[in-house]
Amino acid sequence: MKGTLKILRKAAIFIVGTVVILLGIVLLPAPGPGLLVIIAGLFILSLEFDWAKRYLHQARQKLKQAKDKLSSKRVKNKSAKNIDRPSNHKRQSKR
């Protein structure tokens, strides 16, 4: 009986995790959190499968790299906006 419950649990986790990953793949081209849904599916699968733990670790690293890249772009844009430029209201119009 205990072995049967373990097999059913493993099968249920596999089915739910796979469905969540497939949903994430569908959401990738559509507006929505496709990557986050895929990572959630990998998390579900990692509860029972070691290979999913490895993919989850890789996905988290990629997500962190993307986040760092995005935040560095934001810092660049903010610093570029703060450059002293002559503004239009300081110019005197000659009429």
Secondary structure, DSSP 8 states (H G I E B T S, - for coil): -HHHHHHHHHHHHHHHHHHHHHHHHHHTTSSS-HHHHHHHHHHHHHTT-HHHHHHHHHHHHHHHHHHHHHHHHHHHHHHHHTS----GGGS----
